[in-house]
Amino acid sequence: MSQHEKFNFKTLDDVREKSEQLHLDLKFQEDLSPLMQPRKVGSKVAPNSMAVLPMEGCDSTEGGSPTELVERRYTRFASGGSGLLWWEACAVVPEGRANEHAMMLTASNRSQFEALLKRTNAAAANANGSNHRPLNILQLTHSGRYSRPEGHLGRPLVAFHDPILDHGNEIVVTDAYLDSLTERYVQTAILAKEVGFDGVDIKSCHRYLLSELLSAFTREGKYGGSFENRTRFLRQTIRAVREAVGPDFIIASRFNVFDAHPYPYGFGCDKEDMWKFDPAEPEALVKMMVENGVNLLSNSGGNPYYIYPQVTRPFDKSSYGIPTPEEHPLESCARLYQFTRMVQKAAGDVPVVGNGYSWLRQFAPYVGAANIASGGCSFMGLGRSSFAYPDGPRDLITKGYMEPGKCCISCSMCTQLMRDHGETGCVVHDSKLYLPKYKKYNAEAVIREHRV
Ligand SMILES: Cc1cc2nc3c(=O)[nH]c(=O)nc-3n(C[C@H](O)[C@H](O)[C@H](O)COP(=O)(O)O)c2cc1C
C-alpha cells in the first residue's frame, strides 16, 4: 500500500507511469470502440457499453414516489447517452428504506413510475437519436443495518450482531421475516416489469441486509453459517423472481465481492487478514447466481458507512469523520477492476458492469475500454461522474473525449450531502441546485450531531 495522493495527472502517460510505479496491472487503450459496442443483456440489447451506476438521490416523496428532482436526475442520465441506466436503491418494504426520501415502487404510485420511464426514454431518444433506447434496471433493496425509514434516527434490522458495527439498538431479523421478504421482492419486480423497467437488481452490496447475509457466519438457522445457508435468501429470491417475471425480464445483482471486514463478519476476506481478498466464495456465488438465472451482474465492495469507503469509491477528499486512506486511490481503483475481472471470468457470457472509474476523470474511458477489450468487464459503469457530468458518455460518442473541466473531482460532497440527510447531487458542477442544499444540510447536521 502506498501513500494517498490527490489526482494530479495531466496526461494518460502520467497515469501509466503512476500505475507502473505502484506495480499495478492497469490496462489502457486509446481505441475507445469497445465502449460504443451494443451489448446483449439477457434477451435485450443495450445500445452501447457504458452504464450509469445506481446513485441514490434521497429525493423521492415520503411515500417513495418520484419528484421533480428525481425526474431531473434521470432525464439527465438518459440524455447523457449511456446504454444502461441502473436506477437507484428502491426499497421493497417501508422499514427497509435508507432514508425517508428513498424510492419505493408500489401499487399506488406505479403510474408515476410508468410516466417517468416514458419521459426518460423519450429524453434519451431526443438527445441521442430515435434508435437510442437505454436499458433501465431498477435496484431493489432492503437497507438492513442502515435502515432509517423516518426522521434522523436509524432503525437497524440486521442479519447478525456485529461487534464492530453494532451501536446497541440493532434487531436481528427472524427467519420468518426473511421467508416473507422474498415475496416483497417478487411483488416489486412484477410492478417494475409492468411499469416498463427492463429488469431488476436484487441488491446484495454495501452491507445492506442481503449483503450482510452473505457474511452471516455467526447466524444460527437456515440463513446463517454455511455458504449454502448464507446464500439461501439470495438464491430463493432470484428463483422466485424469475418464476414470476418470465424469461425475458432481466434479473441483475449488484453484490459485494469483498467486504474489507474481519472474519467471521466479512464476505470475500481472508480469515487471517481482512485486507486480503479470498475469491473462493465470491466465485462460487457468481456461478450460483448465473445458474439460477441472473443475466446481469455488477460487483462492488466495502461498506460506504464505515471507515474504509475507498473500497467502494476511490476519492481525493474524504467526507466528515473518514480518515485519509492508507493507499493510493489508483490502488483502490485497481482493486475494483481486479474484482470485476474475476467476476466476469466466473460469469462467462453474462455481462458484468465494472465500477471505480470516476476517480480517473477524463482518463476513465481509456481504462474502461481496455478492461472491456481484455475481457475484464462488459460495461464501464460511472457513478459520481454521472452526477457531475451526465453528458460524459455522449461526449465520448460524439467528440471522442470527456472534457476535463466537467469531470467529477471525487470531493465526497455528494456523499456528505447524503450523510447530512439531504437530497444529493453534484455540489461542484451542478452547484446552483446543490451548493445551497449542501450548506443548509451541513449546517443542520453540525448542530444536530455536535460536530466540532
Ligand atoms: C451519493 C451516492 C449514492 C449512491 N447510491 C447507491 C445506490 O443507490 N446503490 C448502489 O448500489 N450504489 C450506490 N452508490 C455507489 C455507486 O453506485 C458506485 O459504486 C460508487 O460511487 C463507485 O463508483 P464511481 O467511482 O463511479 O463513483 C452511491 C454512491 C454515492 C456517492
The ligand as a Tripos MOL2 file, in Angstrom:
@<TRIPOS>MOLECULE
LIG
   31    33     1     0     0
SMALL
NO_CHARGES

@<TRIPOS>ATOM
      1 C1        -24.2360    9.7330   -3.2850 C.3       1 LIG1
      2 C2        -24.0790    8.2860   -3.6410 C.ar      1 LIG1
      3 C3        -25.1940    7.4620   -3.7290 C.ar      1 LIG1
      4 C4        -25.0510    6.1020   -4.0630 C.ar      1 LIG1
      5 N1        -26.1560    5.3150   -4.1620 N.ar      1 LIG1
      6 C5        -26.0270    3.9970   -4.4930 C.ar      1 LIG1
      7 C6        -27.1640    3.1620   -4.6350 C.ar      1 LIG1
      8 O1        -28.3320    3.5760   -4.5040 O.2       1 LIG1
      9 N2        -26.9430    1.8560   -4.9600 N.ar      1 LIG1
     10 C7        -25.6840    1.3410   -5.1430 C.ar      1 LIG1
     11 O2        -25.5400    0.1500   -5.4170 O.2       1 LIG1
     12 N3        -24.5950    2.1310   -5.0550 N.ar      1 LIG1
     13 C8        -24.7310    3.4330   -4.7380 C.ar      1 LIG1
     14 N4        -23.6290    4.2410   -4.6840 N.ar      1 LIG1
     15 C9        -22.3140    3.6770   -5.0850 C.3       1 LIG1
     16 C10       -22.0600    3.9420   -6.5780 C.3       1 LIG1
     17 O3        -23.0020    3.2750   -7.3810 O.3       1 LIG1
     18 C11       -20.6670    3.4880   -7.0240 C.3       1 LIG1
     19 O4        -20.4980    2.1300   -6.7330 O.3       1 LIG1
     20 C12       -19.5220    4.2400   -6.3750 C.3       1 LIG1
     21 O5        -19.7830    5.6160   -6.2970 O.3       1 LIG1
     22 C13       -18.2250    3.9910   -7.1520 C.3       1 LIG1
     23 O6        -18.3550    4.3760   -8.4990 O.3       1 LIG1
     24 P1        -17.7610    5.7960   -9.0130 P.3       1 LIG1
     25 O7        -16.3120    5.7710   -8.6800 O.co2     1 LIG1
     26 O8        -18.0390    5.8340  -10.4750 O.co2     1 LIG1
     27 O9        -18.4840    6.8630   -8.2670 O.co2     1 LIG1
     28 C14       -23.7540    5.5810   -4.3260 C.ar      1 LIG1
     29 C15       -22.6370    6.4240   -4.2400 C.ar      1 LIG1
     30 C16       -22.7750    7.7530   -3.8970 C.ar      1 LIG1
     31 C17       -21.5530    8.6200   -3.8360 C.3       1 LIG1
@<TRIPOS>BOND
     1     1     2 1
     2     2     3 ar
     3     2    30 ar
     4     3     4 ar
     5     4     5 ar
     6     4    28 ar
     7     5     6 ar
     8     6     7 ar
     9     6    13 1
    10     7     8 2
    11     7     9 ar
    12     9    10 ar
    13    10    11 2
    14    10    12 ar
    15    12    13 ar
    16    13    14 ar
    17    14    15 1
    18    14    28 ar
    19    15    16 1
    20    16    17 1
    21    16    18 1
    22    18    19 1
    23    18    20 1
    24    20    21 1
    25    20    22 1
    26    22    23 1
    27    23    24 1
    28    24    25 2
    29    24    26 1
    30    24    27 1
    31    28    29 ar
    32    29    30 ar
    33    30    31 1
@<TRIPOS>SUBSTRUCTURE
     1 LIG1         1 GROUP 0 **** ****
